[in-house]
């Protein structure tokens, strides 16, 4: 039970941080999972772009 409370709290805080980062304004406590998924997709896209970028170093 205590672990579930901490997981919900972590999702809520992560959602609020992503809300401030992306400047989105959706009120209420519903912001947890949607922003976490949105943020992870955004981070994954950035990582994929960096790994798939052509290598500027010529050997």
Backbone torsions as a table, in degrees:
resi	resn	phi	psi	omega
1	UNK	NA	-42.3	-179.6
2	UNK	-67.2	-36.6	178.3
3	UNK	-64.6	-40.6	179.3
4	UNK	-62.6	-38.8	178.7
5	UNK	-63.7	-42.2	179.8
6	UNK	-67.9	-35.9	177.9
7	UNK	-65.6	-44.2	178.6
8	UNK	-63.2	-41.7	178.3
9	UNK	-63.1	-42.0	179.4
10	UNK	-64.4	-42.2	178.0
11	UNK	-63.7	-39.8	-179.7
12	UNK	-64.8	-46.1	-178.9
13	UNK	-66.9	-38.4	177.1
14	UNK	-64.7	-40.9	178.5
15	UNK	-63.0	-41.0	179.2
16	UNK	-67.8	-38.0	178.2
17	UNK	-65.3	-42.5	178.3
18	UNK	-67.7	-32.9	178.1
19	UNK	-63.4	-43.3	179.1
20	UNK	-69.2	-36.4	-178.5
21	UNK	-66.5	-44.3	-177.4
22	UNK	-91.2	1.9	177.1
23	UNK	58.8	40.1	178.7
24	UNK	-97.6	145.5	-178.1
25	UNK	-125.3	87.8	172.2
26	UNK	-120.3	112.5	-174.4
27	UNK	-75.7	163.6	173.7
28	UNK	97.2	173.5	-176.7
29	UNK	-86.2	17.2	-176.7
30	UNK	-88.6	2.7	-168.7
31	UNK	-83.5	-1.9	-173.0
32	UNK	-61.7	-75.3	-169.2
33	UNK	-67.8	-38.4	-176.8
34	UNK	-62.3	-44.2	-179.0
35	UNK	-72.1	-32.4	176.9
36	UNK	-63.7	-47.4	179.8
37	UNK	-64.9	-43.1	178.9
38	UNK	-61.6	-43.0	-179.9
39	UNK	-66.7	-40.7	179.3
40	UNK	-66.6	-37.8	176.2
41	UNK	-63.3	-41.9	180.0
42	UNK	-63.3	-44.3	179.5
43	UNK	-65.1	-41.3	179.5
44	UNK	-63.3	-39.8	177.9
45	UNK	-62.8	-41.1	179.0
46	UNK	-63.8	-42.1	-179.8
47	UNK	-65.7	-43.7	179.8
48	UNK	-61.8	-40.2	179.1
49	UNK	-64.2	-39.1	-179.2
50	UNK	-68.9	-39.3	-179.0
51	UNK	-74.9	-30.1	-177.7
52	UNK	-90.8	-0.7	179.6
53	UNK	-69.8	146.0	178.0
54	UNK	-65.8	145.2	-177.6
55	UNK	-79.2	118.9	-178.4
56	UNK	-76.8	-12.4	-177.1
57	UNK	-87.3	124.3	178.2
58	UNK	-103.1	126.2	179.9
59	UNK	-97.0	NA	NA
